Amino acid sequence: MKQGDWVSIMIPNADADHQLLQPKRVRLHVTGILQLSGQLDHSFAMIPMQDAQQYLEMAAA
């Protein structure tokens, strides 16, 4: 992966009864690469808080 690529993430999704639903898929544009020199490098992404709240359908706190 490099700067400028697009990646897809899957966000777990559940209904009011906590039954699992099909995950939400979101496409993200890679604007930079952060190297942590560890295991987190393979599963860590940072996105703006407002975007995360929108993806999770949360009101701004």
Order of alpha helices (4+ residues) and beta strands (2+ residues): beta-beta-alpha
